[in-house]
Every structure is written in structure tokens, then in C-alpha cells.
Amino acid sequence: MSAVAPYLKTIASRRTIYALKPELPSGVTINDVQSTIQAIVKETPTAFNSQVNRAVILTGETHKKVWDSVANAIADPAGKKRPESVRDEAYGSVIFFTDDKTTEKLQADFPAWSAAFPQFADHASGAAQINSWAALEALGLGGHLQHYNGYVKAALPSKIPASWSVHSQLVFGAPGAAPGEKTYIDNEVEIFN
């Protein structure tokens, strides 16, 4: 078990941290974040080696503009609070996508599996999201995962291909506070021989 202990520690350390500062931890650059996300998008397995995952990183004025647009699109004042805190308190956001053209090609090439390919793309995106979140935690960043997908897609730069479906937003910055206590349910993994 000792060989896997650092990996398990990284997974256990990945926590939701809403209290963020709009900065990076000392010694971490945006290029570190970009190269980490790039490696994860490349190396996260995908069904039929489809390589369906895509990601972009928003920082600075683009980050603020997108989240301001999200906040402005929500009518309920209470519903605006999280997008406004993301806009004002986070350093940036990783936007996760899957490429619908890739999924549609797989559906055409393998009709027997056609109905399953959108779900396979969801699985691949989820794997990239959690891998990225754990990796950014290991870099010393805090983060939380959001799903303002339609609002975010409507506000993204026009250079983003229309065939990319937004799956989530991993909001990150320097941690402003420790995460809350985590509780666990009894969910034993049993072995059946």
C-alpha cells in the first residue's frame, strides 16, 4: 500500500473550497496550471480512445466578463451570489467540454454503440474534471466545481467551437480558508469470491 499512499492522500486532500483569493499560491504560475490541465486532458482515458475532452482556462478580464454575464443572466438575487463570488474572488476557471463532433462520428462509425457514446463522453469529462481538481489541489490551489453550463457557454469567447458542449467549471484560486469538516457514510467495498 505504501506505493499508492501519496496518490490516495492527493485524492483525500481534494476538497471543495469556496473561500478563494484571486491569486495563485507562491511559486505557482498560470503556465503550471495550463501544463497540468493539458497533461490531464491528454492522458485521461476515453472510450474508444476518442480523446473527446477539451478544456480552456479563463483568467483576468475574460474570467470576470464570463462570470459577470452568468450573474447578470440569473434573475433571482440569491442565485447571483455564487457567480458573483466566482467573478470577484477566484483567480480563474477551467471550463471542461466534450467535442460533439467526435461523439457524433463515433455514433456513425459504431451504430451498435450509438446510444452509449454521449454517456461515454460524460464519463471521460468527469474523469478529467476530478483528475484536474486533485492535481490543482496538489499544486496548492483551492477550488470548487460549478455547473452553470448554458450560461457559461453563452458568455464564452467566440473562438470556442460551437460543437464543444460545456460540462463544468472548475473555479480556482489561492485558498482563503480551510475546507469544512468532511463526514463519511459507511460504504464498505466488499470482496466476493
Contact map, one row per residue, 1 for C-alpha under 8 A:
1111100000000000000000000000000000000000000000000000000000000000000000000000000000000000000000000000000000000000000000000000000000000000000000000000000000000000000000000000000000000000000000000
1111110000000000000000000000000000000000000000000000000000000000000000000000000000000000000000000000000000000000000000000000000000000000000000000000000000000000000000000000000000000000000000000
1111110000000000000000000000000000000000000000000000000000000000000000000000000000000000000000000000000000000000000000000000000000000000000000000000000000000000000000000000000000000000000000000
1111111100000000000000000000000000000000000000000000000000000000000000000000000000000000000000000000000000000000000000000000000000000000000000000000000000000000000000000000000000000000000000000
1111111110000000000000000000000000000000000000000000000000000000000000000000000000000000000000000000000000000000000000000000000000000000000000000000000000000000000000000000000000000000000000000
0111111111000000000000000000000000000000000000000000000000000000000000000000000000000000000000000000000000000000000000000000000000000000000000000000000000000000000000000000000000000000000000000
0001111111100000000000000000000000000000000000000000000000000000000000000000000000000000000000000000000000000000000000000000000000000000000000000000000000000000000000000000000000000000000000000
0001111111110000000000000000000000000000000000000000000000000000000000000000000000000000000000000000000000000000000000000000000000000000000000000000000000000000000000000000000000000000000000000
0000111111111000000000000000000000000000000000000000000000000000000000000000000000000000000000000000000000000000000000000000000000000000000000000000000000000000000000000000000000000000000000000
0000011111111100000000000000000000000000000000000000000000000000000000000000000000000000000000000000000000000000000000000000000000000110110000000000000000000000000000000000000000000000000000000
0000001111111100000000000000000000000000000000000000000000000000000000000000000000000000000000000000000000000000000000000000000000000100000000000000000000000000000000000000000000000000000000000
0000000111111110000000000000000000000000000000000000000000000000000000000000000000000000000000000000000000000000000000000000000000000000000000000000000000000000000000000000000000000000000000000
0000000011111110000000000000000000000000000000000000000000000000000000000000000000000000000000000000000000000000000000000000000000000100110000000000000000000000000000000000000000000000000000000
0000000001111111000000000000000000000000000000000000000000000000000000000000000000000000000000000000000000000000000000000000000000001100110000000000000000000000000000000000000000000000000000000
0000000000011111100000000000000000000000000000000000000000000000000000000000000000000000000000000000000000000000000000000000000000000000100001110000000000000000000000000000000000100000000000000
0000000000000111110000000000000000000000000000000000000000000000000000000000000000000000000000000000000000000000000000000000000000000000000001111000000000000000000000000000000000100000000000000
0000000000000011111100000000000000000000000000000000000000000000000000000000000000000000000000000000000000000000000000000000000000000000000001110000000000000000000000000000001011100000000000000
0000000000000001111100000000000000000000000000000000000000000000000000000000000000000000000000000000000000000000000000000000000000000000000001110000000000000000000000000000000000000000000000000
0000000000000000111110000000000000000000000000000000000000000000000000000000000000000000100000000000000000000000000000000000000000000000000000000000000000000000000000000000001110000000000000000
0000000000000000111111000000000000000000000000000000000000000000000000000000000000000000111000000000000000000000000000000000000000000000000001100000000000000000000000000001111110000000000000000
0000000000000000001111100000000000000000000000000000000000000000000000000000000000000000111000000000000000000000000000000000000000000000000000000000000000000000000000000000111100000000000000000
0000000000000000000111110000000000000000000000000000000000000000000000000000000000000001111100000000000000000000000000000000000000000000000000000000000000000000000000000000110000000000000000000
0000000000000000000011111000000000000000000000000000000000000000000000000000000000000000011000000000000000000000000000000000000000000000000000000000000000000000000000000000110000000000000000000
0000000000000000000001111101110000000000000000000000000000000000000000000000000000000000001000000000000000000000000000000000000000000000000010000000000000000000000000000000110000000000000000000
0000000000000000000000111111000000000000000000000000000000000000000000000000000000000000000000000000000000000000000000000000000000000000000110000000000000000000000000000000110000000000000000000
0000000000000000000000011111000000000000000000000000000000000000000000000000000000000000000000000000000000000000000000000000000000000000000000000000000000000000000000000000000000000000000000000
0000000000000000000000001111100000000000000000000000000000000000000000000000000000000000000000000000000000000000000000000000000000000000000000000000000000000000000000000000000000000000000000000
0000000000000000000000011111110110000000000000000000000000000000000000000000000000000000000000000000000000000000000000000000000000000000001000000000000000000000000000000000000000000000000000000
0000000000000000000000010011111110000000000000000000000000000000000000000000000000000000000000000000000000000000000000000000000000000000000000000000000000000000000000000000000000000000000000000
0000000000000000000000010001111111000000000000000000000000000000000000000000000000000000000000000000000000000000000000000000000000000000000000000000000000000000000000000000000000000000000000000
0000000000000000000000000000111111100000000000000000000000000000000000000000000000000000000000000000000000000000000000000000000000000000000000000000000000000000000000000000000000000000000000000
0000000000000000000000000001111111110000000000000000000000000000000000000000000000000000000000000000000000000000000000000000000000000000000000000000000000000000000000000000000000000000000000000
0000000000000000000000000001111111111000000000000000000000000000000000000000000000000000000000000000000000000000000000000000000000000001000000000000000000000000000000000000000000000000000000000
0000000000000000000000000000011111111100000000000000000010000000000000000000000000000000000000000000000000000000000000000000000000000000000000000000000000000000000000000000000000000000000000000
0000000000000000000000000000001111111110000000000000000000000000000000000000000000000000000000000000000000000000000000000000000000000000000000000000000000000000000000000000000000000000000000000
0000000000000000000000000000000111111111000000000000000000000000000000000000000000000000000000000000000000000000000000000000000000010011000000000000000000000000000000000000000000000000000000000
0000000000000000000000000000000011111111100000000000001000000000000000000000000000000000000000000000000000000000000000000000000000010000000000000000000000000000000000000000000000000000000000000
0000000000000000000000000000000001111111110000000000000000000000000000000000000000000000000000000000000000000000000000000000000000000000000000000000000000000000000000000000000000000000000000000
0000000000000000000000000000000000111111111000000000000000000000000000000000000000000000000000000000000000000000000000000000000000000000000000000000000000000000000000000000000000000000000000000
0000000000000000000000000000000000011111111100000000000000000000000000000000000000000000000000000000000000000000000000000000000100110000000000000000000000000000000000000000000000000000000000000
0000000000000000000000000000000000001111111100000000111000000000000000000000000000000000000000000000000000000000000000000000000100000000000000000000000000000000000000000000000000000000000000000
0000000000000000000000000000000000000111111100000010000000000000000000000000000000000000000000000000000000000000000000000000000000000000000000000000000000000000000000000000000000000000000000000
0000000000000000000000000000000000000011111110000000000000000000000000000000000000000000000000000000000000000000000000000000000000000000000000000000000000000000000000000000000000000000000000000
0000000000000000000000000000000000000001111111000000000000000000000000000000000000000000000000000000000000000000000000000001001100000000000000000000000000000000000000000000000000000000000000000
0000000000000000000000000000000000000000001111101010000000000000000000000000000000000000000000000000000000000000000000000001000000000000000000000000000000000000000000000000000000000000000000000
0000000000000000000000000000000000000000000111111111000000000000000000000000000000000000000000000000000000000000000000011011000000000000000000000000000000000000000000000000000000000000000000000
0000000000000000000000000000000000000000000011111100000000000000000000000000000000000000000000000000000000000000000000011001000000000000000000000000000000000000000000000000000000000000000000000
0000000000000000000000000000000000000000000001111100000000000000000000000000000000000000000000000000000000000000000000000000000000000000000000000000000000000000000000000000000000000000000000000
0000000000000000000000000000000000000000000011111110000000000000000000000000000000000000000000000000000000000000000000000000000000000000000000000000000000000000000000000000000000000000000000000
0000000000000000000000000000000000000000000001111111000000000000000000000000000000000000000000000000011001000000000000000000000000000000000000000000000000000000000000000000000000000000000000000
0000000000000000000000000000000000000000010011001111100000000000000000000000000000000000000000000000000000000000000000000000000000000000000000000000000000000000000000000000000000000000000000000
0000000000000000000000000000000000000000000001000111110000000000000000000000000000000000000000000111011000000000000000001001000000000000000000000000000000000000000000000000000000000000000000000
0000000000000000000000000000000000000000100000000011111000000000000000000000000000000000000000011110000000000000000000001001100100000000000000000000000000000000000000000000000000000000000000000
0000000000000000000000000000000000000000100000000001111100000000000000000000000000000000000000011110000000000000000000000000000000000000000000000000000000000000000100000000000000000000000000000
0000000000000000000000000000000000001000100000000000111110000000000000000000000000000000000001111000000000000000000000000000000000000000000000000000000000000000000000000000000000000000000000000
0000000000000000000000000000000000000000000000000000011111000000000000000000000000000000000001110000000000000000000000000000000000000000000000000000000000000000000000000000000000000000000000000
0000000000000000000000000000000001000000000000000000001111100000000000000000000000000000000111100000000000000000000000000000000000000000000000000000000000000000000000000000000000000000000000000
0000000000000000000000000000000000000000000000000000000111110110000000000000000000000000000111100000000000000000000000000000000000000000000000000000000000000000000000000000000000000000000000000
0000000000000000000000000000000000000000000000000000000011111111000000000000000000000000001110000000000000000000000000000000000000000000000000000000000000000000000000000000000000000000000000000
0000000000000000000000000000000000000000000000000000000001111111000000000000000000000000001100000000000000000000000000000000000000000000000000000000000000000000000000000000000000000000000000000
0000000000000000000000000000000000000000000000000000000000111111100000000000000000000000000000000000000000000000000000000000000000000000000000000000000000000000000000000000000000000000000000000
0000000000000000000000000000000000000000000000000000000001111111110000000000000000000000000000000000000000000000000000000000000000000000000000000000000000000000000000000000000000000000000000000
0000000000000000000000000000000000000000000000000000000001111111111000000000000000000010000110000000000000000000000000000000000000000000000000000000000000000000000000000000000000000000000000000
0000000000000000000000000000000000000000000000000000000000111111111100000000000000000011000000000000000000000000000000000000000000000000000000000000000000000000000000000000000000000000000000000
0000000000000000000000000000000000000000000000000000000000001111111110000000000000000010000000000000000000000000000000000000000000000000000000000000000000100000000000000000000000000000000000000
0000000000000000000000000000000000000000000000000000000000000111111111000000000000000000000000000000000000000000000000000000000000000000000000000000000100110000000000000000000000000000000000000
0000000000000000000000000000000000000000000000000000000000000011111111100000000000110110000000000000000000000000000000000000000000000000000000000000000100000000000000000000000000000000000000000
0000000000000000000000000000000000000000000000000000000000000001111111110000000000110010000000000000000000000000000000000000000000000000000000000000000000000000000000000000000000000000000000000
0000000000000000000000000000000000000000000000000000000000000000111111111000000000000000000000000000000000000000000000000000000000000000000000000000001100100000000000000000000000000000000000000
0000000000000000000000000000000000000000000000000000000000000000011111111100000000100000000000000000000000000000000000000000000000000000000000000001001100100000000000000000000000000000000000000
0000000000000000000000000000000000000000000000000000000000000000001111111100001110110000000000000000000000000000000000000000000000000000000000000000000000000000000000000000000000000000000000000
0000000000000000000000000000000000000000000000000000000000000000000111111110000100000000000000000000000000000000000000000000000000000000000000000000000000000000000000000000000000000000000000000
0000000000000000000000000000000000000000000000000000000000000000000011111110000000000000000000000000000000000000000000000000000000000000000000000000001000000000000000000000000000000000000000000
0000000000000000000000000000000000000000000000000000000000000000000001111111101100000000000000000000000000000000000000000000000000000000000000000000000000000000000000000000000000000000000000000
0000000000000000000000000000000000000000000000000000000000000000000000011111101100000000000000000000000000000000000000000000000000000000000000000000000000000000000000000000000000000000000000000
0000000000000000000000000000000000000000000000000000000000000000000000000111111100000000000000000000000000000000000000000000000000000000000000000000000000000000000000000000000000000000000000000
0000000000000000000000000000000000000000000000000000000000000000000000000111111110000000000000000000000000000000000000000000000000000000000000000000000000000000000000000000000000000000000000000
0000000000000000000000000000000000000000000000000000000000000000000000000001111110000000000000000000000000000000000000000000000000000000000000000000000000000000000000000000000000000000000000000
0000000000000000000000000000000000000000000000000000000000000000000000100111111111100000000000000000000000000000000000000000000000000000000000000000000000000000000000000000000000000000000000000
0000000000000000000000000000000000000000000000000000000000000000000000110111111111110000000000000000000000000000000000000000000000000000000000000000000000000000000000000000000000000000000000000
0000000000000000000000000000000000000000000000000000000000000000000000100000111111111000000000000000000000000000000000000000000000000000000000000000000000000000000000000000000000000000000000000
0000000000000000000000000000000000000000000000000000000000000000000000000000001111111100000000000000000000000000000000000000000000000000000000000000000000000000000000000000000000000000000000000
0000000000000000000000000000000000000000000000000000000000000000001101100000001111111110000000000000000000000000000000000000000000000000000000000000000000000000000000000000000000000000000000000
0000000000000000000000000000000000000000000000000000000000000000001100100000000111111111000000000000000000000000000000000000000000000000000000000000000000000000000000000000000000000000000000000
0000000000000000000000000000000000000000000000000000000000000000000000000000000011111111110000000000000000000000000000000000000000000000000000000000000000000000000000000000000000000000000000000
0000000000000000000000000000000000000000000000000000000000000000001000000000000001111111110000000000000000000000000000000000000000000000000000000000000000000000000000000010000000000000000000000
0000000000000000000000000000000000000000000000000000000000000011101100000000000000111111110000000000000000000000000000000000000000000000000000000000000000000000000000000000000000000000000000000
0000000000000000000001000000000000000000000000000000000000000001000000000000000000011111110000000000000000000000000000000000000000000000000000000000000000000000000000000000000000000000000000000
0000000000000000001111000000000000000000000000000000000000000000000000000000000000001111111000000000000000000000000000000000000000000000000000000000000000000000000000000000100000000000000000000
0000000000000000000111100000000000000000000000000000000000000000000000000000000000001111111110000000000000000000000000000000000000000000000000000000000000000000000000000011110000000000000000000
0000000000000000000111110000000000000000000000000000000000110000000000000000000000000000111110000000000000000000000000000000000000000000000000000000000000000000000000000011110000000000000000000
0000000000000000000001000000000000000000000000000000000011110010000000000000000000000000011111000000000000000000000000000000000000000000000000000000000000000000000000000011100000000000000000000
0000000000000000000000000000000000000000000000000000000011100010000000000000000000000000011111100000000000000000000000000000000000000000000000000000000000000000000000001111000000000000000000000
0000000000000000000000000000000000000000000000000000001111000000000000000000000000000000000111110000000000000000000000000000000000000000000000000000000000000000000000001111000000000000000000000
0000000000000000000000000000000000000000000000000000001111000000000000000000000000000000000011111000000000000000000000000000000000000000000000000000000000000000000001111100000000000000000000000
0000000000000000000000000000000000000000000000000000111100000000000000000000000000000000000001111100000000000000000000000000100010000000000000000000000000000000000001111100000000000000000000000
0000000000000000000000000000000000000000000000000000111000000000000000000000000000000000000000111110000000000000000000000000100000000000000000000000000000000000000111110000000000000000000000000
0000000000000000000000000000000000000000000000000001110000000000000000000000000000000000000000011111000000000000000000001100100000000000000000000000000000000000000111100000000000000000000000000
0000000000000000000000000000000000000000000000000001110000000000000000000000000000000000000000001111111000000000000000000000000000000000000000000000000000000000001110000000000000000000000000000
0000000000000000000000000000000000000000000000000001000000000000000000000000000000000000000000000111111100000000000000000000000000000000000000000000000000000000001110000000000000000000000000000
0000000000000000000000000000000000000000000000000000000000000000000000000000000000000000000000000011111110000000000000000000000000000000000000000000000000000000001000000000000000000000000000000
0000000000000000000000000000000000000000000000000101000000000000000000000000000000000000000000000011111111000000000000000000000000000000000000000000000000000000000000000000000000000000000000000
0000000000000000000000000000000000000000000000000101000000000000000000000000000000000000000000000011111111100000000011001000000000000000000000000000000000000000000000000000000000000000000000000
0000000000000000000000000000000000000000000000000000000000000000000000000000000000000000000000000001111111110000000000000000000000000000000000000000000000000000000000000000000000000000000000000
0000000000000000000000000000000000000000000000000000000000000000000000000000000000000000000000000000111111111000000000000000000000000000000000000000000000000000000000000000000000000000000000000
0000000000000000000000000000000000000000000000000100000000000000000000000000000000000000000000000000011111111110010010000000000000000000000000000000000000000000000000000000000000000000000000000
0000000000000000000000000000000000000000000000000000000000000000000000000000000000000000000000000000001111111110111010000000000000000000000000000000000000000000000000000000000000000000000000000
0000000000000000000000000000000000000000000000000000000000000000000000000000000000000000000000000000000111111110010000000000000000000000000000000000000000000000000000000000000000000000000000000
0000000000000000000000000000000000000000000000000000000000000000000000000000000000000000000000000000000011111110000000000000000000000000000000000000000000000000000000000000000000000000000000000
0000000000000000000000000000000000000000000000000000000000000000000000000000000000000000000000000000000001111111110000000000000000000000000000000000000000000000000000000000000000000000000000000
0000000000000000000000000000000000000000000000000000000000000000000000000000000000000000000000000000000001111111110000000000000000000000000000000000000000000000000000000000000000000000000000000
0000000000000000000000000000000000000000000000000000000000000000000000000000000000000000000000000000000000000111111000000000000000000000000000000000000000000000000000000000000000000000000000000
0000000000000000000000000000000000000000000000000000000000000000000000000000000000000000000000000000000000100111111110000000000000000000000000000000000000000000000000000000000000000000000000000
0000000000000000000000000000000000000000000000000000000000000000000000000000000000000000000000000000000001110111111110000000000000000000000000000000000000000000000000000000000000000000000000000
0000000000000000000000000000000000000000000000000000000000000000000000000000000000000000000000000000000000100001111111100000000000000000000000000000000000000000000000000000000000000000000000000
0000000000000000000000000000000000000000000000000000000000000000000000000000000000000000000000000000000000000000111111110000000000000000000000000000000000000000000000000000000000000000000000000
0000000000000000000000000000000000000000000000000000000000000000000000000000000000000000000000000000001001100000111111111000000000000000000000000000000000000000000000000000000000000000000000000
0000000000000000000000000000000000000000000000000000000000000000000000000000000000000000000000000000001000000000001111111100000000000000000000000000000000000000000000000000000000000000000000000
0000000000000000000000000000000000000000000000000000000000000000000000000000000000000000000000000000000000000000001111111110000000000000000000000000000000000000000000000000000000000000000000000
0000000000000000000000000000000000000000000001100000000000000000000000000000000000000000000000000000000000000000000111111111000000000000000000000000000000000000000000000000000000000000000000000
0000000000000000000000000000000000000000000001100001100000000000000000000000000000000000000000000100001000000000000011111111100000000000000000000000000000000000000000000000000000000000000000000
0000000000000000000000000000000000000000000000000000000000000000000000000000000000000000000000000100000000000000000001111111110000000000000000000000000000000000000000100000000000000000000000000
0000000000000000000000000000000000000000000001000000000000000000000000000000000000000000000000000000000000000000000000111111111000000000000000000000000000000000000000000000000000000000000000000
0000000000000000000000000000000000000000000111100001100000000000000000000000000000000000000000000000000000000000000000011111111100000000000000000000000000000000000000000000000000000000000000000
0000000000000000000000000000000000000000000000000000100000000000000000000000000000000000000000011100000000000000000000001111111110000000000000000000000000000000000000100000000000000000000000000
0000000000000000000000000000000000000000000000000000000000000000000000000000000000000000000000000000000000000000000000000111111111000000000000000000000000000000000000000000000000000000000000000
0000000000000000000000000000000000000000000100000000000000000000000000000000000000000000000000000000000000000000000000000011111111100000000000000000000000000000000000000000000000000000000000000
0000000000000000000000000000000000000001100100000000100000000000000000000000000000000000000000000000000000000000000000000001111111110000000000000000000000000000000000000000000000000000000000000
0000000000000000000000000000000000000000000000000000000000000000000000000000000000000000000000010000000000000000000000000000111111111000000000000000000000000000000000010100000000000000000000000
0000000000000000000000000000000000000000000000000000000000000000000000000000000000000000000000000000000000000000000000000000011111111100000000000000000000000000000000000000000000000000000000000
0000000000000000000000000000000000000001000000000000000000000000000000000000000000000000000000000000000000000000000000000000001111111110000000000000000000000000000000000000000000000000000000000
0000000000000000000000000000000000011001000000000000000000000000000000000000000000000000000000000000000000000000000000000000000111111111000000000000000000000000000000000000000000000000000000000
0000000000000100000000000000000000000000000000000000000000000000000000000000000000000000000000000000000000000000000000000000000011111111100000100000000000000000000000000100000000000000000000000
0000000001101100000000000000000000000000000000000000000000000000000000000000000000000000000000000000000000000000000000000000000001111111110000000000000000000000000000000000000000000000000000000
0000000001000000000000000000000000010000000000000000000000000000000000000000000000000000000000000000000000000000000000000000000000111111111000000000000000000000000000000000000000000000000000000
0000000000000000000000000000000010010000000000000000000000000000000000000000000000000000000000000000000000000000000000000000000000011111111111100000000000000000000000000000000000000000000000000
0000000001001110000000000000000000000000000000000000000000000000000000000000000000000000000000000000000000000000000000000000000000001111111111100000000000000000000000000000000000000000000000000
0000000001001100000000000000000000000000000000000000000000000000000000000000000000000000000000000000000000000000000000000000000000000111111110000000000000000000000000000000000000000000000000000
0000000000000000000000000001000000000000000000000000000000000000000000000000000000000000000000000000000000000000000000000000000000000011111110000000000000000000000000000000000000000000000000000
0000000000000000000000001000000000000000000000000000000000000000000000000000000000000000000000000000000000000000000000000000000000000001111111000000000000000000000000000000011000000000000000000
0000000000000000000000011000000000000000000000000000000000000000000000000000000000000000000000000000000000000000000000000000000000000001111111100000000000000000000000000001111000000000000000000
0000000000000011110100000000000000000000000000000000000000000000000000000000000000000000000000000000000000000000000000000000000000000001100111110000000000000000000000000001111000000000000000000
0000000000000011110100000000000000000000000000000000000000000000000000000000000000000000000000000000000000000000000000000000000000001001100011111000000000000000000000000111101000000000000000000
0000000000000011110000000000000000000000000000000000000000000000000000000000000000000000000000000000000000000000000000000000000000000000000001111100000000000000000000000111000000000000000000000
0000000000000001000000000000000000000000000000000000000000000000000000000000000000000000000000000000000000000000000000000000000000000000000000111110000000000000000000011110000000000000000000000
0000000000000000000000000000000000000000000000000000000000000000000000000000000000000000000000000000000000000000000000000000000000000000000000011111000000000000000000011110000000000000000000000
0000000000000000000000000000000000000000000000000000000000000000000000000000000000000000000000000000000000000000000000000000000000000000000000001111100000000000000000111000000000000000000000000
0000000000000000000000000000000000000000000000000000000000000000000001000000000000000000000000000000000000000000000000000000000000000000000000000111111100000000000000011000000000000000000000000
0000000000000000000000000000000000000000000000000000000000000000000000000000000000000000000000000000000000000000000000000000000000000000000000000011111110000000000001111000000000000000000000000
0000000000000000000000000000000000000000000000000000000000000000000000000000000000000000000000000000000000000000000000000000000000000000000000000001111111000000000001000000000000000000000000000
0000000000000000000000000000000000000000000000000000000000000000000011001000000000000000000000000000000000000000000000000000000000000000000000000001111111100000000000000000000000000000000000000
0000000000000000000000000000000000000000000000000000000000000000011011000000000000000000000000000000000000000000000000000000000000000000000000000001111111110000000001000000000000000000000000000
0000000000000000000000000000000000000000000000000000000000000000000000000000000000000000000000000000000000000000000000000000000000000000000000000000111111110000000011000000000000000000000000000
0000000000000000000000000000000000000000000000000000000000000000000000000000000000000000000000000000000000000000000000000000000000000000000000000000011111110000000000000000000000000000000000000
0000000000000000000000000000000000000000000000000000000000000000110011000000000000000000000000000000000000000000000000000000000000000000000000000000001111111000000000000000000000000000000000000
0000000000000000000000000000000000000000000000000000000000000000010000000000000000000000000000000000000000000000000000000000000000000000000000000000000111111101000000000000000000000000000000000
0000000000000000000000000000000000000000000000000000000000000000000000000000000000000000000000000000000000000000000000000000000000000000000000000000000000111111000000000000000000000000000000000
0000000000000000000000000000000000000000000000000000000000000000000000000000000000000000000000000000000000000000000000000000000000000000000000000000000000011111100000000000000000000000000000000
0000000000000000000000000000000000000000000000000000000000000000000000000000000000000000000000000000000000000000000000000000000000000000000000000000000000001111100000000000000000000000000000000
0000000000000000000000000000000000000000000000000000000000000000000000000000000000000000000000000000000000000000000000000000000000000000000000000000000000011111110100000000000000000000000000000
0000000000000000000000000000000000000000000000000000000000000000000000000000000000000000000000000000000000000000000000000000000000000000000000000000000000000111111100000000000000000000000000000
0000000000000000000000000000000000000000000000000000000000000000000000000000000000000000000000000000000000000000000000000000000000000000000000000000000000000001111110000000000000000000000000000
0000000000000000000000000000000000000000000000000000000000000000000000000000000000000000000000000011100000000000000000000000000000000000000000000000000000000000111110000000000000000000000000000
0000000000000000000000000000000000000000000000000000010000000000000000000000000000000000000000001111000000000000000000000000000000000000000000000000000000000001111111000000000000000000000000000
0000000000000000000000000000000000000000000000000000000000000000000000000000000000000000000000001111000000000000000000000000000000000000000000000000000010000000011111100000000000000000000000000
0000000000000000000000000000000000000000000000000000000000000000000000000000000000000000000000111100000000000000000000000000000000000000000000000000110110000000000111110000000000000000000000000
0000000000000000000000000000000000000000000000000000000000000000000000000000000000000000000000111100000000000000000000000100100000000000000000000010100000000000000011111000000000000000000000000
0000000000000000000000000000000000000000000000000000000000000000000000000000000000000000000000111000000000000000000000000000000010000000000000001111100000000000000001111100000000000000000000000
0000000000000000000000000000000000000000000000000000000000000000000000000000000000000000000011110000000000000000000000000000000000000000000000001111100000000000000000111110000000000000000000000
0000000000000000000000000000000000000000000000000000000000000000000000000000000000000000000011110000000000000000000000000000000010001000000000111100000000000000000000011111000000000000000000000
0000000000000000000000000000000000000000000000000000000000000000000000000000000000000100011111000000000000000000000000000000000000000000000000111100000000000000000000001111100000000000000000000
0000000000000000000100000000000000000000000000000000000000000000000000000000000000000000011111000000000000000000000000000000000000000000000011110000000000000000000000000111110000000000000000000
0000000000000000000111111000000000000000000000000000000000000000000000000000000000000000111100000000000000000000000000000000000000000000000011100000000000000000000000000011111000000000000000000
0000000000000000000111111000000000000000000000000000000000000000000000000000000000000000011000000000000000000000000000000000000000000000000111000000000000000000000000000001111100000000000000000
0000000000000000101110000000000000000000000000000000000000000000000000000000000000000000000000000000000000000000000000000000000000000000000111100000000000000000000000000000111111000000000000000
0000000000000000001110000000000000000000000000000000000000000000000000000000000000000000000000000000000000000000000000000000000000000000000000000000000000000000000000000000011111000000000000000
0000000000000000101100000000000000000000000000000000000000000000000000000000000000000000000000000000000000000000000000000000000000000000000000000000000000000000000000000000001111100000000000000
0000000000000000100000000000000000000000000000000000000000000000000000000000000000000000000000000000000000000000000000000000000000000000000000000000000000000000000000000000001111110000000000000
0000000000000011100000000000000000000000000000000000000000000000000000000000000000000000000000000000000000000000000000000000000000000000000000000000000000000000000000000000000011111000000000000
0000000000000000000000000000000000000000000000000000000000000000000000000000000000000000000000000000000000000000000000000000000000000000000000000000000000000000000000000000000001111100000000000
0000000000000000000000000000000000000000000000000000000000000000000000000000000000000000000000000000000000000000000000000000000000000000000000000000000000000000000000000000000000111110000000000
0000000000000000000000000000000000000000000000000000000000000000000000000000000000000000000000000000000000000000000000000000000000000000000000000000000000000000000000000000000000011111000000000
0000000000000000000000000000000000000000000000000000000000000000000000000000000000000000000000000000000000000000000000000000000000000000000000000000000000000000000000000000000000001111100000000
0000000000000000000000000000000000000000000000000000000000000000000000000000000000000000000000000000000000000000000000000000000000000000000000000000000000000000000000000000000000000111110000000
0000000000000000000000000000000000000000000000000000000000000000000000000000000000000000000000000000000000000000000000000000000000000000000000000000000000000000000000000000000000000011111000000
0000000000000000000000000000000000000000000000000000000000000000000000000000000000000000000000000000000000000000000000000000000000000000000000000000000000000000000000000000000000000001111100000
0000000000000000000000000000000000000000000000000000000000000000000000000000000000000000000000000000000000000000000000000000000000000000000000000000000000000000000000000000000000000000111110000
0000000000000000000000000000000000000000000000000000000000000000000000000000000000000000000000000000000000000000000000000000000000000000000000000000000000000000000000000000000000000000011111000
0000000000000000000000000000000000000000000000000000000000000000000000000000000000000000000000000000000000000000000000000000000000000000000000000000000000000000000000000000000000000000001111100
0000000000000000000000000000000000000000000000000000000000000000000000000000000000000000000000000000000000000000000000000000000000000000000000000000000000000000000000000000000000000000000111110
0000000000000000000000000000000000000000000000000000000000000000000000000000000000000000000000000000000000000000000000000000000000000000000000000000000000000000000000000000000000000000000011111
0000000000000000000000000000000000000000000000000000000000000000000000000000000000000000000000000000000000000000000000000000000000000000000000000000000000000000000000000000000000000000000001111
0000000000000000000000000000000000000000000000000000000000000000000000000000000000000000000000000000000000000000000000000000000000000000000000000000000000000000000000000000000000000000000000111
